[in-house]
Amino acid sequence: MFFTCLFLILAFPQTTPSVDQMAHEAMVDIQAGEYARSRQILERALRLAPQNPALWNYLGVADSRLLDLDDAIAAFQKVVSLAPRDSHGYFDLGVLYLKRGAVGRALQAYRQGLALDPNNVTANQNYAFLLMKAGKFQEAVQPLRKLKRVRSTDLAVRVALIESLLRCGMVQSGQREVSAFLELPSVTPSDRVKLANVLMEDHQFPAAREVLERVVQISPDFAEAHARLGTLLLREKKYEDAARQLGRAVQLEPASAQYSLALADVLLKWQNYQTALAFLTAVKDRFGDLPDYQYKVAWAHYGLNQIPEAAGVLEHLTQQHPNLDLAQYSLGNCYLALSRLKDAERQYRIAIELNPKKGFYYAALGQALRREGKEKIDEAVADLEKALELDPADTASQLQLALCYEEKANLNKAQQLLEGVIREQPNLLPAHRVLARIYYRQGKKQQGDQQARMVAILDKEQLQRRARLIGSFAPPDF
């Protein structure tokens, strides 16, 4: 936008021939990137012709290129005061205000400029995107629709219009725009995936899924489309469908670490650990040196209750990459499962030092400390309370805190915590198991029996789920 006025003929009376010459030299310097020298020339010229808006315009350009935003803003403010009917000064001010982070002032400047030049395409686009940045999606719809009429195949404009319609609640209009966009003959499969990515980033997941499903139908060999659809299905916890899509992406591009590790991630979150380990073993020669690969191998071993093997992988990983806080935490989990409580405590403290904002790290440390003995209970309570401070909805921390209160013989407090956990997660088996024990210790046999029956039901359901997982998905051939 800064060069919109660069080639203006000086429309105001020339004070002296030397001013005209200096303006020409300054313009040439700006084109050559000699901004500091241009500014010096313009400052001399303005001493001779302080009311010349074109000189102030050139000075604003030079200042902006030198990143002197305050001086550039002052120069363009002078332009609009001297030439209030010239829209370009307002548009240039809008750009500078945005760089300053003053979105409100930028919007006002664009409104003033568009009142003078309502059909300026670039200004309308900047204005619409500014409105979106300010969260004014409904206001952005009109300029975006105007732009769509002029730039019907412009991906950025079409995507912005779809996003604005969906974000302001005009869902049917947004869906129509999605369908119309997908029917454009000039739009490539890659363009469609870009649209889906934007929709996913904007949490418009149903629309993104519609786009991606259309892409994989039209272009069944487009690996990225299968991968993105698999990622979306994983978010919806549709593990089998997600694995199928990512498996296809891996078949199409077996050299892609991103796709292979995403497929492993699906299998692991699906708790299909045996299949995940078999797949990871098959691709070890390609990706075995990657930290994420090693972490997922450890995860698969851990899920199969092969705790020593998982610990061995993580020990190697943390030696190579000591700053991976999640790996340090996971190694702590292995040590905890092996009853190496001091080692677990050490790893959790390392993870917390690396990333003190993760509540579940404190929760794990609290669990380890609780198991170390009664002398560590108060310290465990402090860490668990820290975990809940970072994540008040963390039921695992609430459960561990209840166990601490049970150790301290504060059964009423433990009961209150556990009943709260079960209200949030009615099928959380460990909470029912501990609450049954608490009720029995309090002499509340009827409530204890009720929890015991619930434990039996949930135990049976858990065994059935695990049985269904075995052999439920075969990895792709390579």
N, C-alpha and C positions, 0 to 999 in steps of 0.2 A: 504493500500500500504506500510505502514511503516515496516511491518514485512516480506516483500518480500525477504529481504536479511538476515533475522535473523538467519537462520540456515545454512548460507554459511560456508563451510569449509574454514578456512583461507588459501587463495591461494598464499599467499606471504611468503617468508622465515620468520620463527619465530626468532625474535631477541634473546629472551631468553625464557626458559621454563616458567618463571614467567609471561610473557606477555600472553602466551597461557592460563594459569590458570586464570589470571585476566579477560580475554575476556570471558571465560566460566562463571565465577562468575557474570559478568555484564549481560550476556544473561539470566542467571537464575533469577537475580533480576528484569530484565525487564518483564519476564514472570510472576513474582509474584507481579508486580505492584510497586516494590520498585525502582522507577525511580531516586530519588535523590541519593540513595546509589549507584545505577548503574553508574550514572554520575561521582561520585567521583572516583570510581574504574577505569573508562575509562580514566579520565583525568590523573591518575597516569600511566596507561598503555601507553598512547600516548606520555608521556614524554620519555618513553623508545623506542617506535616504532612510531614516528610521520608520517611515510610514509605508514602505514598500513590502506588501505581503509575500511576493515571490522570494525576496531575499530571506525573509523569516522562514519560509518553507524550506529553502535550501539549508538554512542553518539547523532547522529541526532534523532534517535528514542526516546531516553531518554529525550532530550530537548523538542521534540514536545509533548510528554506526559505531561511534566511539563509546557506546554504552553509558553515556551520560543522560540517563532517562529524565532526571528532573529538569535539566536544561532543555532537553528535547520537548518535553511537555510544555514548558514555558514558551518555547518558540512557536509551537503549533497553537497554543492559546492566543498568542499574538496574531497569528494568521487569521483565526476565526473572528477575532475582534476587528481586524482591518478588512476582512472579506467575508462577512457573515453569510453571503449567499453562495459561497463556494463549498460544496459538500465534502470535498476531499480533505479539507482541514479537520473536519469532524471525524472522518473515518481514520485519519492518521492518529488523532488523539485517542480514538477507541483502541487502536492497536497498542499504543503506549500505556494507557491505563490498564489494559489487560496484563501487560508485562509487569506492571507494578502490583498486580493482584487486586486492583480496584475494579471489581467486576461491575458494581453498580454504576460507577462513573463511566466505564466503558460502554455499558448499555445505553446510558443517557446520550453519550456522544454519537453512537450509531443511530439512535432515534432521530437526533437533530439532523444528521447527514441524510438519512433516508427520507425525511420529510422534504428535503430539497431534491433528492435523486432517488425516487422509490424503486426504480428498476435496475439499480446497480447490482449486478449478479454477485460479485465478490463480497460487497458489503452486506447483502442479504444473507449470504452463507455465513459470514463471520458473526453477524447479529444472531442468527438462528442458533449457531453453536454456542454463543455466549449465553443465550437464554437457557439452553440445556445445561450448561455449566452451573448456572445459577439455580437450577432446579425448576425453572419456569417452562415445563414441557408443553403445557397447553398453549402458551403464547408462542412457542417455537413452531407450532403446527402450521400456522398461516404462511410465514416466510418460507418454510420448507416446501409447502405445496406450490408456492410461486416458483421456487427453484426447480422443483420437479418438472414443471411445465417447460422450463427452459433447458434443463439438463436431465432428460428422462432416463438416461443410462448411467448417470453418475452414481456409483456405488455408495460413496460417502453420504450423499444427499438422501438416497433411498433408504439406507440403513438408519440414518438420523431421523427421518420421518417415521419409520416403523417404530423405532425406540420411543419417540415422543408420544406417538399415539398410544402405545401400550402403557407407558409410564403415567399418562394422564387419565387412564381408565377407558380410553376409546378402543376397546379390545376388538370389536368387530371390524372397525375401520383398519386397525393394525393388521388383523388377519387377512383382510382383503389386499392390503398393500404387500404383505408377504407373498400371497398367491400371485399377484400381478408381477412382482419382481421375479419370481421363479419362472414365469412364462416368457420373460424377455428373451428374444433370440440371441442377443448379444452377450448375455450373462453366461459366464463359463462355470463349470463345476467348482473351480477354485473360488470364484466370486461367491457362490452359494455357501461354501464352507466358511468364508470370511463373514458372511452375514450370520451364519449360525454361531460363530465364535463371539460376535458382538452380542447377539441375543443371550448367549450363555453368561457372558460377563455382566449383562444387565439383569440376570436372573429370570429371563423370559424363557424358561426351560421347555414348556410345551411347544412354543413356536420354533425354538431351535431344533427340537426333535423332529418336527414336521419337515423342516428344511433338510436335515441330514438324511432322513428316511427317503426323501425324494432324490437326493444326490446318489445314494447307494443303489437306488433302483435304476437311475439313468446311467450312472457310471460305476458299475460293479467292481471295476478294477482300480478305483481311486482309493488308495490306502488311507490317506489322511481322513477322508470322510468316514470310513469304517472305524478308525481310531477315535475320532471325536464322538461319534455316536456311541461307541463302547464306553467312553468316559462319562457321557451323559447317562447312559443306562446304569452304570456303576453308582452314580449319585442317587438314582432311584432304587438302588439295591436289587436290581434285576440282574443278578449275577450271571445266570446262564446265558441270557441274551448279550450281556456285556462281554462275556468271554468269547462268544461266537463272533461278535464284531471285531474284537481286538485280535482274535485268532486269525481272522481273514486279513487284517492289516499286516500281521506278522508274516503270513504266507506271501503276501504281495511284496513286502519289503523286509526280508529276513535280516538285513544288516542294520536295521533301525533299533538302536538300544531303547529309544523312547517307547516304541510299540511293544517290544518284548517285555520290558520291565513293567509297563502298564498292564499287560496280560497277566504277569505274575502277581501284580497287586490285586487284580480282580480275584484270582484263584485263592490268594491268601485271605482276603476279606470275606470270601465265600466259605472260608474254613476248609477248603479242599486242599489240605496241606500236602498230601501224598502226590497229587497231580502237580501241584506247584513245584515241589522239589524235583520231580521227574523232568518237568519242563526246564527248570533252571539248570539242571545237570546237562540237558541237551544243548543249551546255548552257552555253556561255560567258556568254551574256547573263544567265543566272540566278545563276551561281556564280563568275564570273570574278574577282571582287574578293577571294575567300577565299584565304588563304595556302595552305591544303591543296590547293586547286584548282591554283594556280600551281605548286606543288611537283610535282604529278602531271603537269602539262603538260611541265615540264622533264624529268621521269623518262621520259616517252614519247619526247621528242626524243632523249634520251641513248640509250635502247634502240634507236632507229632510226639511231644513229650520226650524228645531226644535232647534233654537239657545240656548235658556235657558237650555234645556236638555244637549246639547253638552257642554256648559260652566260648568254645574254642574259636569259632568264626569271629565272634565279636571281640575277643581279646586281640586277635590279629588285626581286625579293623580299627580298633581304638588305638593300637600302637602306631598304625600307619597314619591315622587321621584323628589325633587326640581332641580336636575341637568339634567333633560331631556329638553334640549333646544328646541326641536321641539314641545314638549307639551306646554312649556311656550309661544312659538310663536303662536301656534294654539289657546291657550286661549286668546291671544291678538286679534286674528281674531274674536273670538266670541264677545269679548267686543266691537270691532270696529263695528261689525254688529248690536250690541245693542245700538250703539251710546254712549257707556261709554268710551269716548275718553281718559281721563286721565288714566283709568285702562288699556286700550289698550297700551298706551304709556309706562306704567310701565312694562307690560309683555314683550313688544318688547325689552326694554332696558335690561331686565333680560336675554332674549334669546341671545342678542348680547354679553353681558358680558360672558355668558357661551360658546358661539361659534362666535367669531368676524369675521370668514372667510365666513359666509353665506351672500351673497349679498342681498337675498330677505328679510332677517331680517331688513336690513337698509331701503329697499324699503317700507316695511310695516310701519316702524316707520315714514318714510317720509310722507306716506299717512295719518297716524293718526295726525301728526303735522299739515299738510295742512288743515285738517278738523277742527282743534282746533281754527283756526282763522288767520287773516292776520299777527298778531304779531309773528306767528310761521313759516311764509312762508320761510324766509331766512334759518332757521334751517332745515326745510324740504328739501330745495334745497340741502343743504350740505349733508344730509343723502342719498338723492337719487343719488347724484353724487358719493358718496362712494359706493353705490350699483352698479352703472355702472362701477366704477373702478374695482370692483371684478368680474363683469360679464357684459362686454360691450354689449353683445347681448340681454340683458334682456329687452324685449319690455314693460313689465309691469312697470319697473322703468322709461323708456322713456315716457310712457303714463302719469304717475304721475308727472314727471318733466314738461311735457307740461301743465298739469293742474295748476301747480305752476306758470308757466310763464303767463298763462291766468289770474290768480289771480293778478299778478304783472302788468297786462295790456301790456305785451310784446307779442303781438299776432303773430308777424312775427316769433319769436323764437319758440312759441308754434306750429305754422303751420309747420315749418321745421321739428320739432321733430315728429309730427304726420304723416306727409307724409313719413318720413323714416320708422316709425313703420308699416305703411300700405304696403310699398314696401316689408318689411320682412314677414308680416302676412296679406295678402290681405283680409282675412275673419274675422279679429278681430273686432267684432261688436263695443265695446266701443270706439275704435280709430276712426271709421267712425262717430260715434255719436258726439264725441267731435269735430272732424274736421269740421263737418257740422256747428256746432255752431260757431266755429272760423271764418269760411268763411262768415257766415251771419254777424257777428260782424264787419268784415272787409269790408262789402258791396259787397262781391263777391257772388251775388245771384245764378248765374249759377252753380258755383262750389259747393255752399251749397246745391242746389237742387239735384245735382248729388250724393252727399254724403247721402242726406236724402233718395233718392231712394234705395241706397245700404243698408242703415239701415233697410228699410222695407223688403227687400229681405232676409237679414240675420236674422232678427227677425222671419220671417215665417219659415225659415229653422231650426232655433233653436227650435221652438215649435214642429215642426214635429219630430225632433230627440228625444226630450223628450217623445213624445207620443209613439214612437216605443220602448223605453226602458221599459215602464210599462208592467210588466208581461212577459218579453221576456225570462226569465230564472227562472226555479224552482230549489230550493235548493235540494240536495240529501236527501233521507230518512235516518233516524238514528234509 
